[in-house]
Amino acid sequence: MIQVREVTKRYGAKTVVDHLSFTAKPGQVTGFLGPNGAGKSTTMRMIVGLDRPNSGDVLVNGKPYASAKAPLHEIGVLLEAKAVHPGRTAVSHLLAMARTHGIPRSRVNEVLDLAGLGAVAHKRVGAFSLGMGQRLGIAAALLGDPAVVMLDEPVNGLDPEGVLWVRNLLSGLAAEGRTVMLSSHLMSEVSLIADQLVIVGRGKLLADTSVADFVTSEGVRVVTAAPDALRTVINAPGVTVTSTGAEELFVTGASAREIGLAAATRGIPLFELTPQNTSLEEAFMNLTRHAVEYEAAR
């Protein structure tokens, strides 16, 4: 578990993180989102003791990271995949980390294979592509078999197969009861992986909610051979029906379940019944519209 409790961080006169509080819980993937300059990187650095808050505290599994006797077993971290000596091979980099915690060579080989790097284990990291570097960073994060995994932009530079691998990996880690915290700019990936969302803007907490609650329903698209009959059946206060085609209706104010049940009672055939939800990207943009630090000209 990761607990950020009333944390404030200032650099000179600039407040980067402002009384921020949230919890990333075991058994779920927490998406940590925010515009550039929102304080995400600073917060993650404070979680692992690379920076100190001016006030508040951060706990990993109930204690400060600095007090952990074997930190690789507590939390696995990917903050900067290129923070590896380019002259080292993948295996030598992981072995150096493993020796600090008495982790056996067999575990090094295991995470290299898990990350798909077994064939290039003895290749120098400086020759790695961006995607290979990401895989090595994830392997390093998993080396100590930690209860908490925190990754910053883990799919950066990965091909579609690699993106799918990360998606399945993180979902699997959460299913094992681990705490998984993920920061990414790829909203489509976050929407597929995350259970919980923590969204920050200009250092402040903007939302701490489930993906399902954050992505709201706009209405229901219905395709039926009897649109007029369906209009009559679902007519009620607060329900609006508009026609989008000869057999297509768009309904607001009634759920797909309610529409389906009403149609079934009257024997009205439905060919399609599809809730139309706001995308995570749209909801995120609406929420953070006034919290963007660096905005391009339109």
C-alpha positions, 0 to 999 in steps of 0.5 A: 500500500502507498499512502500520501498524507497531506504532503506539501513540497515547495521549491523556493517560492513555487509549491509543486505539491499542495496538501496532497492525500491519496492511497493506492491500495492492494489488489488494484491498479491505481492510475496516477494522472495529471497534466505536465507540471502537475506534480506527479514525478515529484510525488513519486520521487517523494514516495521512494525517498528521492525527495523530501516533503516540506510537510506531511508524510508518505508511507510504503506498506505502513512505513517510510521508504527510508526505514525499509531494511530491504527496499527492493522487496517492499516496492519496485520502481520504474521512474527513468528507464535510461538511468542505467550505466550504458556500458553494463549488460542487462544481466550485470545491471540486475546482478548488481542490484540483486547482490545488495539484497541477497537475491539469487542469480536464478531470480535475475534470469527469471525476470529477464525471461519475464521481460523478454530480454533473455536473448539479449541479457549479455548485450550492453544497455547503451545499445538497447532501443527505448522499448528494450530499456523499458523492459529492463526497467520493469524487470528491475522493478520486479527483481525483489518480488515486491508487494508494491510496484510503481511505474512511470510511463511503462509502455513508453517506446514499446511495440503493440506486443509489449504494450499488451504484455505490460497490460497483462502483467500489471493486471496479474500483479494486482490480481495477486494482491499487490499494490500497483501504481501507474503513471501514463499519458496514454489514456486508452491504456489507463482506461483498460488497466486501472481500477482507481484513478488519482488525478492531480493538477498544479499539485492539488488533488482533483479526483480520487475515484474509480474509473467506472464512476469517473467515465460517465454515461452520455446515453444509449444507442438503440437499433430496432426495427420498431423505433416508434413503438419503442419510443412509446414504451420508454416514454417517461419524465426525464427520458429523451429520445432522438432519432439518428437514422431510420432504425436508430435512436439515441436515448438519455435518461434511461439505462440500457437495462431499463430500455431492454426490459421495456422492449422485451415486455412488448416483444420489440426486437432490438438489434443493438443496445449500446451505452455511450460513455464519455472516454477517459481522455474526454473526462480527463481533459474536462477536469484538468482544463483549468489546471494545465501548466503548459498549454499549446496555442489553439 
